[in-house]
Amino acid sequence: MSEQALSLEEAAARIKVKPPVAPIVAEQPILEVEDLNTWFPIKKGIFARTVGHVKAVNGVTFSMKPGETLGVVGESGCGKSTLSRTILRLEKAHSGSVRFMGQDVFSMKGAALQQYRRDMQVVFQDPHATLNPRHSILDILTEGMLVHGLIKQNEAEDVAAQLLQDVGLQPDAMHRYPHAFSGGQRQRICIARALALKPKMIICDEAVSALDLSIRAQVLNLLMELKEKYSLAYLFITHDIGVVEHIADNIIVMYKGEIVERGAATDVLLNPQEAYTQRLIAAVPRVG
């Protein structure tokens, strides 16, 4: 073999081929809200003419990643509960869009809407008002699973027993009725019902506001444990900014239907930029 050939072979052997660079794929948000407006008409006169609107949600935009806990904070009447009800399609939006896992929520119909109802669950503030007093806990926990075809009737008791254990209650509680439980226990049952359909996201709308402080801490700890166990995302709505300190990754602060501040929980709590946020933090009771 010639000297020239050897040198070419040696040169080729010394070339280091770089592996192809994998494209950077951004994680798809689980929830995207863009320029959302929910307005309620103000009617006057004997003909009930619309003379204006109450802008309960006004130009709200945010997004959430899978597994994230986003705290939505503001005083009563700021629009945070209307925001959650619009996302759930319990209120009709005036304009804007909501996308869940890339799909337009407001255009969903049929099977797509049914799947959305399963993947997006909610825990409301008052467990007494959201549990049917005529139904046993067994029926409350398994009704949705039976409707969606997730279990058979002969599996109901075993599944209900596991759900109750997940939220810190005894399995024999399934044969009792809501009136037999305390407020904290009823809220645990509501959380178990939300978990029953194996959702990807849960909206907690003032879920601990009606509970005593000691029970509130227990339920917050439970929610954090369940988040890790089931890889859940939470939209956590509260008027008490001190609560989100323990559970939220990021915070948005609402005032008169608009977002006035947003950021990582630690940044917002330790260095609030808006005077309204500063007043919310100042209103949190401190021990000592």
C-alpha positions in Angstrom: 0.0 0.0 0.0 1.4 3.4 -0.9 2.5 6.1 1.5 -0.2 8.3 0.2 -2.9 5.6 0.8 -1.6 5.1 4.3 -1.7 8.7 5.1 -5.3 8.9 3.9 -6.3 5.9 6.0 -4.6 7.4 9.0 -6.3 10.7 8.5 -9.7 9.0 8.1 -9.1 7.0 11.3 -8.4 10.2 13.2 -11.7 11.8 12.3 -14.1 11.8 15.2 -17.7 11.7 14.0 -19.9 13.6 16.4 -23.2 11.9 17.3 -26.3 13.6 16.0 -27.6 16.2 18.4 -31.1 15.3 19.6 -33.6 18.1 19.1 -34.7 19.9 22.3 -38.3 19.0 22.8 -40.1 21.3 25.3 -42.4 19.6 27.7 -46.0 20.2 26.6 -48.0 22.2 29.1 -50.9 20.2 30.7 -53.0 23.4 30.9 -52.8 26.5 28.8 -55.1 29.5 29.4 -54.8 32.4 26.9 -56.5 35.8 27.2 -59.5 34.3 29.0 -62.5 36.5 29.7 -65.6 35.5 31.6 -68.0 38.4 31.8 -71.5 38.5 33.4 -74.1 41.0 32.0 -75.5 43.8 34.0 -79.2 44.1 33.1 -81.5 47.0 34.0 -85.0 48.2 33.2 -88.3 46.4 32.6 -86.9 44.9 29.4 -83.7 43.7 31.1 -81.4 45.3 28.7 -77.7 44.8 29.1 -76.0 48.0 30.2 -72.6 46.7 31.1 -70.6 43.7 32.3 -69.0 42.4 35.4 -65.5 41.3 34.2 -65.0 38.5 36.7 -62.1 37.1 34.6 -60.4 39.6 32.4 -57.5 38.8 30.0 -56.0 35.9 32.1 -53.1 34.0 30.6 -51.0 31.3 32.2 -49.8 27.8 31.6 -49.0 24.8 33.8 -46.6 21.9 33.3 -47.4 18.3 34.2 -46.8 17.7 37.9 -46.8 21.4 38.8 -48.8 23.0 41.6 -49.9 26.5 40.7 -51.3 28.6 43.4 -54.0 31.1 42.5 -54.3 33.7 45.2 -56.6 36.7 45.8 -59.3 38.0 48.1 -62.9 37.0 47.8 -64.5 38.3 44.6 -61.2 38.6 42.6 -62.4 36.0 40.1 -60.3 33.0 41.0 -63.3 30.6 41.5 -64.9 31.9 38.3 -61.6 31.1 36.6 -61.7 27.5 37.8 -65.4 27.1 36.9 -64.6 28.4 33.4 -61.8 26.0 32.9 -64.1 23.2 34.0 -66.8 24.5 31.6 -69.2 25.2 34.4 -69.2 28.8 33.3 -69.2 30.0 29.7 -66.3 32.1 28.6 -66.9 35.4 26.9 -63.7 35.0 24.8 -60.2 33.4 25.0 -59.1 29.8 25.0 -58.3 26.9 27.3 -56.2 24.0 26.1 -55.8 20.8 28.1 -52.9 18.5 26.9 -53.0 20.4 23.6 -56.7 20.1 23.0 -59.2 23.0 22.9 -61.5 22.5 25.9 -64.3 24.8 24.6 -64.7 22.8 21.4 -64.7 19.4 23.0 -67.7 17.2 22.4 -68.7 13.6 23.0 -65.9 11.2 23.9 -63.3 14.0 24.0 -65.4 15.9 26.6 -66.1 12.8 28.6 -62.3 12.1 28.7 -61.7 15.7 29.8 -64.3 15.3 32.6 -62.3 12.2 33.8 -58.8 13.8 33.5 -59.7 17.1 35.2 -61.3 16.7 38.6 -62.2 19.2 41.3 -62.4 19.5 45.1 -64.7 22.3 46.2 -64.6 24.3 49.4 -67.7 22.8 51.2 -67.6 19.0 51.4 -71.0 19.0 53.1 -72.6 20.6 50.0 -70.8 18.4 47.5 -71.6 15.0 49.0 -75.0 13.5 48.4 -76.5 12.8 51.8 -78.7 10.0 50.4 -75.7 8.0 49.0 -73.3 5.9 51.0 -69.6 6.6 50.7 -69.3 3.4 48.6 -71.7 4.8 46.0 -70.1 8.3 46.1 -66.6 6.9 45.4 -67.5 4.3 42.8 -70.4 6.0 40.8 -68.0 7.8 38.4 -65.9 4.8 37.9 -68.9 2.7 37.0 -70.2 5.4 34.6 -66.8 5.6 32.8 -66.5 1.8 32.7 -63.3 1.7 34.8 -64.5 -1.1 37.1 -67.2 -3.7 37.4 -69.9 -3.7 40.1 -68.3 -6.7 41.9 -65.0 -4.7 42.2 -66.5 -1.7 43.8 -65.9 -2.5 47.4 -62.2 -3.4 46.9 -61.6 -0.2 44.9 -63.4 2.0 47.5 -61.5 0.4 50.3 -58.2 1.3 48.6 -59.3 4.9 47.9 -60.2 5.4 51.6 -56.9 4.0 52.7 -55.1 6.4 50.3 -56.7 9.4 52.1 -56.2 8.1 55.6 -59.7 6.6 56.4 -60.7 3.1 57.4 -62.2 0.9 54.7 -65.3 0.2 56.7 -66.2 3.9 56.3 -67.6 3.0 52.8 -70.9 1.7 54.4 -71.6 4.9 56.2 -73.2 8.2 55.0 -71.7 11.7 54.8 -73.5 13.0 58.0 -71.5 10.5 60.1 -68.2 12.2 59.4 -66.4 15.4 60.5 -65.6 18.2 58.1 -62.0 17.1 57.7 -63.1 13.5 57.0 -65.7 14.6 54.5 -63.0 16.6 52.6 -60.8 13.5 52.5 -63.8 11.6 51.0 -64.1 14.4 48.4 -60.4 14.0 47.6 -60.8 10.2 47.3 -63.7 10.8 44.9 -61.5 13.0 42.8 -58.8 10.4 42.7 -61.2 7.6 41.7 -61.1 8.4 38.0 -57.3 8.5 37.9 -57.1 12.2 36.8 -54.1 14.0 35.5 -55.0 17.2 37.2 -57.1 18.4 40.2 -58.5 21.8 40.8 -58.6 22.5 44.5 -61.0 25.4 44.9 -60.6 26.7 48.5 -60.3 23.0 49.5 -58.9 23.7 53.0 -60.4 27.1 53.7 -63.3 25.7 55.8 -61.2 23.5 57.9 -59.6 24.0 61.4 -55.9 24.9 61.3 -54.7 21.5 62.5 -56.9 19.6 60.1 -55.9 22.0 57.3 -52.3 21.1 57.8 -53.1 17.4 57.6 -55.1 17.8 54.4 -52.3 19.8 52.8 -49.8 17.1 53.7 -52.1 14.5 52.2 -52.5 16.5 49.0 -48.7 16.7 48.7 -48.3 12.9 49.3 -51.0 12.1 46.7 -49.3 14.4 44.2 -46.1 12.4 44.4 -47.9 9.1 44.4 -50.1 9.7 41.4 -48.1 12.3 39.5 -50.8 14.9 39.7 -50.9 18.6 38.8 -52.8 20.9 41.1 -54.5 24.3 40.4 -54.7 25.4 44.0 -57.1 28.3 44.6 -57.1 30.1 47.9 -57.6 33.5 49.5 -54.9 32.7 52.1 -51.4 33.3 50.6 -49.9 31.6 53.6 -51.4 28.3 52.6 -49.7 28.2 49.1 -46.4 28.7 50.8 -46.4 25.0 51.7 -47.7 23.5 48.6 -47.3 25.7 45.5 -44.4 25.6 43.0 -45.5 28.8 41.3 -48.1 31.5 42.2 -50.3 33.9 40.3 -52.0 36.7 42.3 -55.4 38.0 41.0 -57.1 41.3 41.6 -60.4 42.4 40.1 -60.3 39.6 37.5 -56.7 40.2 36.4 -53.3 38.7 37.2 -51.3 41.4 38.9 -48.2 39.3 39.9 -46.8 35.9 39.0 -43.6 33.9 39.6 -42.0 31.1 41.6 -43.6 30.7 45.0 -40.4 31.6 46.9 -39.8 34.7 44.8 -43.4 36.0 45.2 -43.5 35.4 48.9 -40.1 36.7 49.8 -39.9 39.6 47.4 -43.4 40.7 46.3 -43.4 43.4 43.7 -47.0 44.6 43.8 -48.5 46.5 46.7 -51.6 44.3 46.6 -49.4 41.1 47.1 -47.6 42.8 49.9 -50.9 43.5 51.7 -52.0 39.9 51.2 -48.8 38.7 52.8 -49.0 41.2 55.6 -52.5 39.9 56.4 -51.3 36.4 57.1 -51.4 35.7 60.9 -47.9 35.0 62.4 -47.2 33.1 65.6 -45.0 35.0 68.1 
